[in-house]
Amino acid sequence: MAKLEAAIYVTRQWAPPERFPVRGPTLCVDEQPLGGIVRLQGDAHDADFAEAIGDATGLALPTPERFATRGETCLAWSGPTEWLYFCPLDDEQAHLRALCAACDGRFATATLISDSRTGFLVSGADSASLLAKGSAIDFSSVACPIGRVVTTRFAGLPTMLLHQGNNDYLVYVDASYAAFLVHWLIDAASEFLPGQA
């Protein structure tokens, strides 16, 4: 039987190589390589569940619209009873086992969803301006500080946005929307690139 390997990048087949990744003096946009993603579902008010997840990840369950990082891992609030745990692809099975063990015997579950999402890193001084073209979110430092995660609509798509650094934002969408979004990003970015507006 042939061994299947995950595609590390999915947009390369649709994006013109001369236009994507976007590289400009004030704006960069690139697809994130495929990583491990585990969906956690459980009761945030269950202290034993929160402690078990903390023991498994080294991270406290984030409060609404927040995320926490530790090394190459990230735990992001996704809804009232849901979080997404991001980890390196090579380690996803080990992390999944640890999280499943943390959920065992509780009204909670851990599900591997790595290949269901595509992520983009939007960075640079004009990153918030680009994102504002596709979302009604207030990207000011007061309304959207570093460490904030928002589930919203971006470019008309259900999206998770994480503000991970001064001008660095991660944008995650369902993988089935990747082709549409990469073309939207290329078009929206053109006004920030010299000679392309």
C-alpha positions as a printed Julia matrix, in Angstrom:
197×3 Matrix{Float64}:
   0.0    0.0    0.0
   1.29   3.45  -0.91
   2.22   5.71   1.98
   0.28   8.97   1.89
   1.99  12.17   2.92
   0.28  15.37   3.96
   0.66  18.37   1.69
   2.57  20.97   3.7
   1.21  23.85   1.59
  -2.11  23.79  -0.24
  -2.22  27.22  -1.92
   0.88  26.74  -4.09
  -1.25  24.99  -6.74
  -3.58  28.01  -7.11
  -1.44  31.04  -6.37
   0.68  32.66  -9.1
   4.27  32.24  -7.85
   5.19  35.78  -8.9
   2.43  37.22  -6.66
   2.28  34.84  -3.7
   3.72  34.77  -1.12
   3.19  38.54  -0.9
   6.45  40.33  -0.09
   6.35  44.11   0.29
   8.08  46.75   2.42
   5.06  47.13   4.72
   3.12  43.9    4.13
   3.88  40.2    3.89
   1.35  37.4    3.46
   2.2   33.72   3.31
   0.54  30.4    3.96
   1.52  28.67   7.17
   2.92  25.17   6.68
   0.54  22.44   7.77
   0.67  21.92  11.52
  -1.11  19.76  14.03
  -4.48  21.0   15.28
  -6.55  19.3   17.98
 -10.08  20.46  18.77
 -10.8   20.28  22.49
 -14.37  20.31  23.75
 -15.27  20.37  27.43
 -16.61  22.38  30.34
 -14.46  25.42  31.1
 -15.98  25.53  34.6
 -14.89  21.97  35.38
 -11.75  22.49  37.46
 -10.62  18.89  37.0
 -10.9   19.18  33.21
  -8.99  22.47  33.21
  -6.29  20.97  35.41
  -5.97  17.87  33.2
  -5.6   20.01  30.07
  -3.06  22.17  31.88
  -1.05  19.08  32.84
  -1.18  17.79  29.23
  -0.23  21.07  27.55
   1.52  23.19  30.13
  -1.06  25.87  29.38
  -4.08  27.13  31.28
  -7.38  27.06  29.41
  -7.65  30.51  27.83
 -10.57  32.74  28.73
 -12.92  33.97  25.97
 -11.17  35.57  23.0
  -7.68  34.8   24.32
  -4.92  32.37  23.45
  -1.77  31.2   25.18
   1.51  29.86  23.82
   4.29  27.65  25.11
   7.23  26.9   22.86
   5.83  25.78  19.5
   2.35  25.13  20.86
  -0.69  27.36  21.17
  -4.06  26.88  22.89
  -6.76  29.21  21.56
 -10.31  29.82  22.75
 -12.75  28.96  19.95
 -16.12  29.06  21.71
 -17.78  28.68  25.12
 -16.87  24.97  25.34
 -14.19  24.67  22.65
 -10.49  25.38  22.14
  -8.04  24.66  19.35
  -4.6   23.33  20.24
  -1.89  23.99  17.65
   1.34  21.96  17.68
   4.11  20.87  15.29
   2.88  18.37  12.72
   5.54  15.8   13.62
   4.32  15.76  17.23
   0.56  15.79  16.64
  -0.02  12.14  17.54
   1.81  12.46  20.86
  -0.15  15.61  21.7
  -3.41  13.97  20.63
  -2.76  10.98  22.9
  -2.02  13.26  25.86
  -5.15  15.31  25.27
  -7.34  12.24  24.8
  -6.01  10.91  28.1
  -6.84  14.26  29.73
 -10.41  13.98  28.44
 -10.85  10.32  29.37
 -13.64   9.72  31.86
 -14.99  13.26  31.45
 -17.71  14.82  29.34
 -14.99  16.07  27.02
 -13.3   15.1   23.78
 -10.15  15.73  21.75
 -10.35  15.4   17.96
  -7.56  15.72  15.4
  -8.52  18.25  12.7
  -5.09  19.17  11.29
  -5.93  18.89   7.61
  -9.24  20.74   7.91
  -7.74  24.24   8.31
  -5.42  26.4    6.27
  -3.52  29.19   7.99
  -2.01  32.42   6.7
   0.46  34.75   8.4
  -0.21  38.43   7.67
   2.58  40.68   8.92
   4.06  44.14   8.49
   3.04  47.71   9.24
   0.0   47.46   6.93
  -1.2   44.08   8.2
  -4.11  45.48  10.22
  -5.14  47.7    7.3
  -5.27  44.68   5.0
  -7.3   42.67   7.51
  -9.7   45.58   8.03
 -10.62  45.33   4.34
 -12.16  41.92   4.99
 -13.56  42.25   8.5
 -15.52  44.64  10.71
 -13.18  43.9   13.64
 -11.52  46.89  15.3
  -7.81  46.18  14.97
  -6.66  49.0   17.27
  -4.25  47.98  20.02
  -6.94  48.63  22.64
  -9.68  46.53  21.0
  -7.38  43.87  19.58
  -4.3   43.52  21.8
  -1.62  40.89  21.33
  -2.99  37.59  22.61
  -6.52  38.17  21.36
  -8.28  35.57  19.21
 -11.5   36.31  17.36
 -13.85  33.99  15.52
 -15.52  36.13  12.89
 -16.21  36.47   9.2
 -13.28  37.56   7.09
 -13.65  38.06   3.33
 -17.12  36.58   3.89
 -15.7   33.34   5.34
 -15.89  31.86   8.86
 -12.43  32.63  10.22
 -10.26  32.48  13.31
  -7.9   35.47  13.71
  -5.06  35.47  16.24
  -3.05  38.61  17.03
   0.27  37.02  17.85
   2.7   39.94  17.65
   2.92  43.69  17.09
   2.03  43.48  13.4
   1.63  39.71  13.09
  -1.76  38.04  12.64
  -2.64  34.41  11.97
  -5.73  33.78   9.86
  -7.27  30.28   9.82
 -10.06  29.17   7.49
 -11.56  25.86   6.45
  -9.18  24.26   3.94
 -11.95  24.14   1.33
 -11.87  27.97   1.21
  -8.1   28.23   0.71
  -8.21  28.81  -3.05
 -10.75  31.61  -2.71
  -8.93  33.27   0.16
  -5.47  33.23  -1.39
  -6.81  35.07  -4.44
  -8.7   37.5   -2.2
  -5.52  38.2   -0.24
  -3.45  38.73  -3.4
  -5.99  41.2   -4.75
  -6.47  43.03  -1.43
  -2.71  43.28  -0.88
  -2.01  44.93  -4.23
  -2.76  48.47  -2.97
   0.0   48.12  -0.36
   2.64  47.04  -2.88
   4.66  49.57  -4.88
   3.6   49.58  -8.53
   0.63  47.24  -8.06
  -2.14  49.52  -6.76
